């Protein structure tokens, strides 16, 4: 019997010729990623179980990325970054993307400088899920595990990528292995091409709305077909990123020439491991769900409060008045996301408070150099009234301390390019978050109500 992409990856990583859904297998991990929220706990478990002076299984396979609660005066959050720095120094880790340049220093956010101006050193990168591919840590055919539910983003690169808790991560830190149950696979056959004004976010919101926010629980979501091949790497990342919002164990695209070109460029630029071996699904693979979707028929889509499965079309929601708009995060803070946003707001002014948080420091640089109608994209956004911060990171996507940039500290309605909208996710528990593409967020920021971006798309 044939295997799906996920089954093939787990078979190889467990040293077996075949794996079937439901089997428990010991898997060798190629990359373990942790960050400032879960890293200290993972390190604590690793030291408790393997010994105070234990060494990680492979220093080159561990990637540590502070990104979540960084630009805040909260002393405990600042301390978390210091714990990671101490561990990286002690273990001799080459892939620690520190917030400051002094390996013996201490991180402290200076609130007096405000939230817009850069407060980071030369090694800092930004959001972990966008940093991993940017820095050359995502490769087809590999297994990538992270202490974050949106680690499934890396499935865009034809690898098995999923999130785990601190205990599993502590075990991987010491052994390089994890016991996994092979998930069943749901196949989403995509055909057609997105119409102007539509983005990868519309695709995944449509799919989650179709299966429900728990419809893929502990299943692999495999995105294939000519429609999948036509998508950019950024759109694939957006789609794989939100597999978890349907309960998925992982989301995955088959690697193709677009994937290889991206990965080859990023590994070469960063001196990371360049060799990899992609897998292809078998023609007779078995799926628990197999459905076709025509991307050309999709319309701008919004996930309504209080979960990502509450799908409605943007054009149906014009009665919902908004207090805030937000563009950023691993899902919606990439350069192409800001380009789409800028295209909509160029020469216009936003009507509501609008916050922009680039996902990585490189994206900040790109937005300040790329041009749109003679002005830099950054200047287009600022001229439109968007509050743009140079401090790339997760920011208000997951709430954070009360001084977090863009956080909702009182009940309000926000349209956001982020990935999760459970009550309290972006701050106040009585606030409401509507998830949408950057283009839809931009159009809505201009009108103050949920708006179909095709009204402004030229």
N, C-alpha and C positions, 0 to 999 in steps of 0.2 A: 504494500500500500504506500502511496506517495505521501510526502511530507509538505507542510506549509512552510513559509519563510521562517516563522518562529520555531517550529519543531526542528527544522534543519540546523538552525543556529544553536539550539540547546543540545542537539545530538552531538554536534562537533565539539562544543565546549565541555561536554561531559565524557568525551572520548568514546562515544557509542556510534554504531552505524545507523541506528534509528531510535526515535523517541515518539511515543504516541501521547496525545492529550490525556492528562490525568496522572501520568507517571511522575514520581518523585525522582529527581536526578541531582547528583552533585555536580555543580557547574563551576568551571574555572573562570574567574573574573579578569577581564583585560584592563578595565579602568574602574576605580572607585572614586567617586566625587563626594565631598562633604563641604558644608559651609558654616557660617558663624552661628546659625541657630542650632543645628544638630551636631556640629563638629565637636564642641566641648564635651557633650554627653557621650558621643561615640569614643572619643579619646579616653574618657573616664572608664568606660566599660572595657576597652582594649587593655588598659593598664591594670585594671582589677583582675581580669581573667588571664592575661598573658604575662603579667609581671611589670613592676615599675620601670625596669630597664629594658623591656622587650623592644625589639625592632619590628617595624612593619614588614609584611611579606615581600614587598617590592617597592622601593621608594619612587621608582619611575612610573608606577601604575597608580599612584595616589595623587589626586588633584584636589587642592583645597582652595576654595574661592569665597572669601567674605563678600557678602552682597545684600543680605536681608535687612538687618537693623544696624546700619553703619552711620548714616548722617543724622545722628540724634545725640543729645546730651546725656541720655540715660547711661549711668555709670556701669551698670551690669552689661548692657549691650557693648559698650566700649571695651569692657574686660574680656568679652568673648573673643574679640579680634586679637587681643593680647595672648589668650590661651592658645589660639591657632598658631600665632607667631612663635611662641616658645616651643611648641611641638614640632613645627617645621624646621626650626633650627636644630633641635635635639636629634631629629630623625634624618637631617640632611635632605629635605624634600626639594627637588628642583622645580616642582610645579605648585608653588604657593603664590597666589596673586595678591600680595599684601596691600593694604590700604596706605601704608607709609613705607618709606625707603629704608629707614633705620632698622636692621634686624634685631636690635636690642632695645628699640624704643617702645613707647606706649601710645596707643591711639586715643585721641581726644578730639571730639567735634567742637568747633568754635562757633557757637550760635551767634556771636556778635558780627560775624562775617555774613550772616544771612544764609538762606538755603539755595541761592541761585549760582553762586560762584564756586569754582573748583576747590575742593578740599581733599585731595588725594595725591599720592606719589606716583612715580613712573611705572610701578609694577601693577597697580590696581587695574582691574579689567571691567568689572560690572557684574551683571546678572549671570549666575552660573550656567544656565541652560543655553544662553547665547555665547557665553565665553568658551564653553567646551568646544564647539565647532570652530569658532574664531581662532582659537589657539592650537588647533590641530589635534584635539583629543577624541574626535569622533571618526570612526573608520568602519566601512562596510564589513560585515562578517564577524564583528566583535561582540562582546558582552560588556555593557556599561551599566554599573549600578550606582545609584546616588541616594543620599539621605534627603530626598525631596520628591514629592509626588509627581512633579512635572518633569522628572528625569526622562520620562517617555518621549520628550522632544527629540532626543537623539535617534529615535526610530526613523526619522526622516532620512537618515544616512545608511539605511539598510542594515542596521544592527539591532540586537536585542537590548533594550534600555528600559529600566524600570526603577521605581523608588522603593526603598526599604527603611525600616526603623533603625534606631541607634544600636540595638543589640545585634541585629544581622550585620550591620556595617562594622561593628567592633570585631565580630568574628572574621569578616572578610579581611579587615586590617591585619589580623594575625596570620591568616591561612591562605588568603586569596581564593577561597571557595565559599559557595553558598548552596544550600539545599533548596531547590525550586520544584514546584509542581508545574509541569508543562501545561500551559493554558490551552483551552479550545480556541479555535480561530474563527472569527467572523470576517468574511470577505466583502469589501465594499468596492464594487467594480465601477470605476468612474469613467465616463465618456463625455465627449463634447468639450467645449472650452468656455471659460467664464466670460460673461458679457462685460462691457465697460462699466466701471464703478463697483464691480464685484471683486471680492478678495478671498483668500484662503479661510479667513474667519467665517465668512458666510457659508462656506462648504461645511466646516465642522459643526457650526451651530445648527445647520440643517440636519446633518447626520445624527447629532445627539438628540435633536427634537424628534427624529424618526424612531430611534431605539429607546429613548428615555435616559434620564441621568443615572440610572443603574442598569441599563439594558445590556451593557458589555461587562458586567461584573466578573472579575478574574478571567477575562478573555483577551486574546490578541485581536486587535483591529488591524486588518491587513488592507491597505489602500493600493489598488492596482488598476490597470487598464489604461487606455490612451489618454483619458482625462488626467490621470495621476501623472503620467509621463510629461504632459504639457505644463504642469505646475512648476513654478520656480522653487528653488530650494527654500526660500523664505516662507512661501505658502505651505510647503510640505512640513516645515518645522512648526508652523502655527497649527496645522491639522494634527500632527502627531502629539504635540504638546497637550492638546485637550482630550486625548483618548481617556485620560484619567477622569475627566468630567462625565464620562459615560460609565465609569467604574472599571475601565479597562486595565488589564495588567500591563499591556504595552500597546503602542501603535507602531506600525512599520510600513515603510515603502520599499519596494525593490530598488536596489541601487542601479543607476544607469549612467550614461556618459556625463550628465549634469552633476551627478553625485561625485563621480571620479574627478572631474575637473575641479570642483570645489575642494574636495578633500586633499587632492594632490597639491593644490596651491597653498592651502593652510598648513599642511604638515611641512612642506618645504620652507615656508616663510618662518616657521617657529622651531624648526629643528626637532620636531617630534617624530615618532615612529612613522615611516613612510610605507611600509609593506602591509598589505591586507589581502584577504581573500573573500570576495563577495559570494553570497549564495543566491540561488534562484529557486522558486517554488516548483514542485513537481506538478505535471499536468493533471495527475489523478489524486491530488491532495484532497483531504476531507475537511469540509467546513460545517459549522453548526448554523451558519447564517450566510446567505449568498444573495446579494441584491445589487441591481444596477441603478446608477444615478446619473442623470444627464445634467452636467454642469451648466450647459447653455440655458437650462430652464430655471436656474436658481435666481432668486431676487434677494436684495439686501435683507438680512435676517437679524433679529434681536432675540436674546434670551432674557426673559423678564424675571423679576424678583419672584421667588427666592431661590431658584436653582437653574443650572445651565440647560435643563431640558424644557423649559417653558418657552417654546419657540413661537414667535410671531413675525410677520413681515413688518419691516420698518414703516411702510406706507400705511399700515393699519393702526399705527400708534401715535399719530399726530396729536391726539388729545392729551398725551402725557407731558406735562410741563416739567422742565428739568432745572436743577439748581447748579449743577456742576458737570463738567466734561473732563475726561482723563485719558491721555494716551501715554502708554509706556508698558513695561513688563517684558518678560521673555516672550509673551504671546504677541504683543502689539507695539513693542518699542524698537523694532528693527529699522534700518535705514529706509527700506521700501515702504514700511508702515508710515513713517513720517513724510515720505515723499507723497503718498496718496493723500494724507491729511493736508499737506501744504497745497497740493493741487486744488483741493476744495476751498480752502480759506484764502488763497492768494488774492490780494487786493480787496479783501473783505474784512469785517471785524466780528469777533465772537460776541455773543450777547450774554453769556454766562461765564462764571469763573472756570477757566480752562487750564489744566496743568499738563505739562509735557516732561516726561522722564525717559531719556534715551536708555536703552538696555545696556550698552557698553560704552566705555570711554572712546573706542574707535568710532562708534556711531556719532558721538558728539563731534569728533573731528570731521567726519564725512559731512554732517549737516552744516558745518561751518565753512566747508569748501565747495560743496556741490551747488550749482546754480539753478534757479528757476526764474525765468523771465528777467535775467540780468542781476538778480539779488541772490544771496546765499539762501538756502532753504531755512537755515536758522533765523535769518533776518526776516524772511517772509512770515514765519510763525510768530516771531516777537511782534512784528508790525500788525499782525492780526489780533494781538492781545493775548496770545498764549504765554503763560508763565513757564518759561523753559529753564530747567536746571542743568548745570554742567555735571552735577553729581549723579552719574549713572548708578543705577541700583534698583532694588525691588520697590523701594519707597512705599506708597500707600496701597499697592496691590494687595498686601495682606495686613493692612492696618498698621501695626507697629505702635511704638510709643507716641504720645499725644503731639510731640513736636515733629513728627514725620511729615515730609513734604507732600502736600495734597491729601492728607488724611481727613476723613470726615469726622469731625469731633462733635457734631450735632446731627439730628435727624435731617436728611435731605435726600433728594433723588439725583443720582449720578449716572451718566452714560459713560461706559468705560471700554477701552480696548483690551482690558485684562482678561483673565480666564475663569474667574470663580466669583459667584455672587450670593453665597449663602449669607444669612443675616449676620452682620458684624464683620464681614470679611474685610471691608475697606475702612473700618472704624466703628462708628456708632451703631449699636445693635438695631436701632429703629430706622437706620438709613436704608435706602433701596438702591441696588445696583442693576443696571441694564447693560448686558454685554453686547457689543457690536463691533463691526470692523472699524479700523481707523477712519475710513471714508465716511461711514455712517456717523461716527462720533463727531467728525469735523462738521458735517452738515447740521447735525443736531446742536452743536455749539454755536453755529451761526444763527439759528432760529430760536433757540431756547426750548425746543420741544423735539421729541424723537422725529427724525426726518430722513426720508429716502435720499441718499447722496446723489442719485441720478438727476435730481433737480438742479444740482450745481456742477455736475460732471461734464466737462466740455472736451 
